[in-house]
């Protein structure tokens, strides 16, 4: 299996974040990708490739142009206002407040385009996220050219990013960008399977009223787990997308066999949909030792997951999402990919 590696990921390097209201050392750090790259190379899974730049246009097929403009220049603007280090939002346009008018104030726009205070906007956030989207598009090109599967090794992750907001460590929604590009390339039906511990609220929202991209997610129950406000089982799509969204929220103490039972339910829905491409939002924060998650999967379960995804039988694009037990992330990702390769 070839890997497309975003070497520019390290430009996004936060030192701290807000977690449940406290300032703590950042969980989403460059070492995550470093450990994965080392494990992929040691396992000899295949060639490691560099991304090809497809420009900003494919990103604008998913994200609002004004949002992309803001993210691209936000940290420079932050410094120009007298800010130091990483920028964090402090105010948001919640219910009854307007979000259609872009404020002149940088602090207000930072809140307008964000969903939480736990995602540091660093000097390299835009460069790293942009390169990650290019890695996803490059990997898609390989799959469309006939590769059975390709893995995108990138950070920051993407599945919490909406059409016009960042959050959950995510700035550009790589899975959504790849899925839309696949549709633009002529595929009729694309499926996104999200196995990250946290629900991919951004991905769901982007495709919620569409029938050409099916989103299915197995994740921690949003009544207790981030992102809290999306990911419930009764969210099944709207308009033309009715029936094309399937959430399988699980309690924090779920047994591994019950996790796999939920995965089977998700795959059953995707089998009925008959996608021409499967995009896997590959979060391995379902690992039992993850510091901000609560499931119990380990290497044997990740290998089993990979084998099951291979049995699904569709061309498959793996895109890296979460996983914050830094020293374990490499072996867990390799277990999934190795299981898939058989």
N, C-alpha and C positions, 0 to 999 in steps of 0.2 A: 504494500500500500504506500503510495507516495504521500509525502507531507509537504504542504505549502506553509512555510514558516515566516511569520512577520518579525523580522529581526529588529524592526523599529519599535517594538512593544516597550522596550526599556526606557523610551523617552517619557513614558507616563510612569512616574515613580513618586508616589505619595509617601510621606512619612507617617502621617496620622489621619484619622477619620473620626467622625462622631458615630458612636455605636450606643444606641439606647440612651442618648443624651450625654454620654461621657466621651471625652477626647481620649482615644486609645491608639496604639500603634496600628498602622494600616494592615488589613488582612490581604488586600489585593495588591501584590507586590511583584516586581520583575522576577524574583526567584521562582515563582510558580512556573513560568514558561521555561526557565533555565533547567529546572528539574525534569520537565517533560521532554525537552529536546534531548537531554542526556540519556534519558530512558529509551526514547525512540531510536536514537543512534546505537545504543548498546544492544538493543533487541534486534537490530538489523531489519527493521520493518520495510525499508525501502528508501528510495531517493528522497532527499530533502531539497525542496525547490524554493526559489525566491518569487515573490509576487510580481505580476505585470500590472502596470498602472492603467486602469480603465477610465480614469478621470472621475469627475464628480457627478456626471449625469446619472449613472446607475443609482447613486445614493439619493438623488433628488426624486427618483421614482418611488421612494419609500418615505423619505424625510422631507419636511417643509424646507424650502430654500432659505427662509429667514432664520430658521433654527440652525441650519448648517453654517450660515454666515456668522451667526453669533458665536457658535462653538469654535469656529476657525480663528476668531480674533479675540475671544473672551479673556484669555489670560493676559494678553498684552494690554487690553483695556483695563483689566483689574489693576495691573501695575501702574498704569497711567493715572488711576484715581487715587493712588497712594497706598494701594494694597501691597502686602508682602507675602511671599510664599504661596501656598495653595489657596484657592478661593472656595468658599463655602456659602451657599445661599442661606438667607435668614428670614425671608418673607415670601409667602406664596399666595396666588390668587384663588383662594378656596371659595366655596359656595357663596353666592351673592356678589362676588367680586368679578370684574371683567377681565377676560384673558384675550379678547380680540384686538385690543389696542396695545401696540408695543410701546412700553414706557421709554422715556429718554434716559432715566436713571439706570446705571449699570446694575446696582443692587436689585432693583425691581425686575430688570430683565433676567438676571441670574435666577431669581425665584420663578419667573414666568416659565423659563425653559428647564426647570428641574422638578423632581418629585420628592427629594429627601435631602437631609443634611449630611448623609454618610458617604457622599461621592465627591472626593476632592477633585477640583478642576485644576490641573497642574499645567506647567509651561509646555509639557509635551502631550497633553491629552488628545488634542486634535490630530497631531501627526501620528500618534500611535493608533488611534481609532480609525483614521483614514486608511492607514496601511493595512489594518486588519480587514477592512472591507475589501480592499484590493486583493488580499490573500484569499478571501472567500470567493471573489469573482474569478480569480485565477484557477482555483480548485474546481469551480463549477465548469469552466472551460474544459478541463481535463475529463470530467465525468461526461459532459455532453459529447466529447470526442471519442468516448467509448470505454473509459476506465470504469471498472466495477465500483470502486470506492476511492475517495481521497480524504485526507485528514487536514484540517486547517488548524495550525498551532498559532494561536494569537491571544493577546490580551491588550487592553481591557476587554471583558466579555461584552455581550450585546443584547441579550434577550429582554432586559428590563427597559431598554430605550424605546420610547414611543416615536410617533411621527414627528413630534415637536418637543420632546423633553428627554433629559438624561436622568439617570438615577440607578441605584442598585449596582454601582460601579460601571455602568454601561453608558456609552455615548452614541454609538452607531449600531443599529441592529443588524449584525452580520447575517444571521439566518434569514431575516426578512429581505435584505438586499439580494442574497443569493436566490431566494425563492422567486422574487419578482423578476430578476434577470433571467431565470429559467423560463418563466412565463413569456417574457419578452423575446426569448429565443425560439419560442414556438411550442413548448410543452403545454398540454392542455390542463393537466392536473398535477399539482405538487403537494406533498405532505410534509409537515414539520412535526417531528416527534421530539418533545422536550423532556429529558430525563434528569434535569437539574433538580436539586432539592427545592429550589424556589420557583414558583410559578413565573413563566415568562409573560408578564402582563403586557409588555410592549408588543411582543409578537402577536399575542391574541388580539389586541386592540387594532393593530394595523390591518389584519385580515378578517375581522369579525363579521363584516357584512358582505363577504365574498365567498363564492362557491368554488373558485379555481385554486385556492390554497386551503387545505385542511390542517388545522392546528390541534394537536393532542398533547396533553401534558400530564405527567405523573409527578406529584409534588407534595410538600408539606401543607397541611390544612391552613388556608389563609386566615382562619379565625385566630390562630396563634402564631403564624409564621409569616415573615416578609414575603411578598409585598403587602399583605394584609387585606387590601381592598379589591382584589380580583383573584380569580382562580377557583371559584365555587362550581360545584357540579351542575348547577342549573344554568350556567352560562353556555349556551349551545349554538350561538350564532344569531344573526339578525338579518332580516331582509333576504336577499339572494343567498346569504351565507347561513341561513337557518339550517341547523343540523351538521354544519361543517366545523364545529368547535366542540371538543370533548375534554373535560377536566376530570382528573381522578385524584382529588385531595385525600391525603392519608394522615392519620394521627402520628405524633412524634414517636410513639412506642411501637410502630407497626413492625410485625415480624417480616423477615426477608421473604418468606413464601407468600405473604399477603402483598408485598410490594410487587413480586413477579406476577401475581394474579391480576393486579391492576395493570401491569404492563401488557398482559395478554388481552385484557379488555380494550386497551388503547389500540393494540395491533389489530384486533378484530375489526374495529371501526375503520382503521386505515386499509385493511384488506378489502373491505366492502367498497371503499372509495376508489381503489385501483389507481394509485398514483404512478406517474411515470418517473418520479424522482422522490427519494426520501432524504430530507435534510434532518440530521440529528443534532439538536442542541445538547452537546455532550458536557453536562456538568457532572463531576465526580465528587461533589460535596454531599452526596448520599453515603459517603464513606463513614464508618462508625467512629473514626477518630477526628472528624472534621470539627474545627473549633466553633463554628457558627451554625451548625446543622445537627440533626438529631436522628437520622436513620442509621442502619447498621450494616450496610453492604461492605464487603471486603473483596480482596482479589478473586476468590472463587466466584463470587456473585458477579463481579464485573466481567470475568471471562464468559460466564453464562449469558450475560446480557449481550455481549458481542456475538456469541453463537446464535442467539435468538434473532438478532437484527439481521444477520447474514441469511438466516432461513426465510426472512420476509421476502427476499428475492428481488428487491428493486435496486437500481443504481443508487448509491448512498454517499452523501456528503456529510462528513462529521465536522462540526464546528465547535471549537472549545468554548465552554462557558465557565461555570464555577468550579470550585475545588480549592480549599484553603488550608488543608493539612499539607503544608508545602513539601515536606520531605517524602510524603506518600503519594503525591499527585502523579508523579511520573509513572510509578509502577501500576497505579490504578488505571490511568489512561491506556498504557500499553496492554493491560489485561483486556480491556474492551476491544481495542484494535486487533490484538493477537487472537482473541476469541472469534472476532469477525473473519479474520483471514483463515482461521481453522488450522 
